[in-house]
Amino acid sequence: MKKNILNYLEQGKYISGEFLAKKMGISRVGIWKQIQKLKMLNYDIISQQNSGYCLVSKPDLLLVDEIQDQLETDFIGHKIFYYHEVESTNNTAKKKAQSAQEVIPEGTLVIAEKQLGGKGRIGRRWFSPQGGIWLSIILYPHLSPAYIPRITLVTAVALARAIRRLTKIQPLIKWPNDILIQEKKICGILTEMSAELDTINWLVIGVGINVNILHDEFPDEIKDISISLQEILNEKISRIELVKIFLKQFEVYYQLLCKNKSELILEEWKKYSYTLGRHIKVKSGDRIISGKAVDISRNGALIIKKDNGESEEIISGTVLNKSKEIDRYEE
Ligand code: BTN
């Protein structure tokens, strides 16, 4: 990744202007100008005539330079579009992917501090205030559209692993792609694409993570089913670190998929599965199928042993939540 001045500034330590100028290959006036720009972005930087510059604190923002600083990926996140607010990062990413004016490389990220019209699955709204992670990744996989459910599994595995790595909490994946902690939703995934019969033109994977959100902030209708990392850990989490770990994990598992190594993805998915082994009801199209979730197939379908003893593979659907009232399920 391209080096920037933030790679050399250290929190709580003075770094001389001369050193920075040498490292960056620009004049000391050039360094001063860059420091002024950082201050405008709410970096708290103090300077002393004989000692240089000292970074006191960074803004709690998902800034491009922060995400790309020591990002360990080969291509995911090497181009980032950052917004303070957008309607939906998926919508912005889709426009970029379709744009004839701009070349958008694979792995480009669209990320925003907040979304005004965040979209959830099945036409729902997605609550997206400042404090969460709302991002979309643009991909051009050389895969048939039949691989889409597996790409969703890849995303879920990457999210679960990233959360676990950063927080030591083990999230669970509710088929196909809800990430739960304490049986409440911490992340959601929305995959959108343009495809022909056997090729994907582009794919946008939208990811929402409830990070630094207080429980009271959730709207009443989702208060009982939503949770945030800040709420669980009782402290704020570094969103930048979480984004970086997630992007790396995503790239690792996405590359496995592109190399046709689905078994490793499924193995990992099963480790985090909330659904397998449970008696569930799944809404798939107009049907409600009830039975025990026994396995996940190679192509990401859920295998259910139905109450009548027959097995069925469900490619897409929603596992219904059992409400507190006995025998009532809801989406
Ligand atoms: C779900 O219903 O579980 C899916 C939620 C997906 C939300 C994310 S936030 C970033 C991206 N942009 C959107 O508008 N939605 C997805």
Residues whose N, C-alpha, C, O or C-beta is under 5 A from the ligand:
A	BS01	BTN	S88 T89 N90 G117 G118 K119 G120 R121 W126 W134 L135 C187 G188 I189 L190 G206 V207 G208
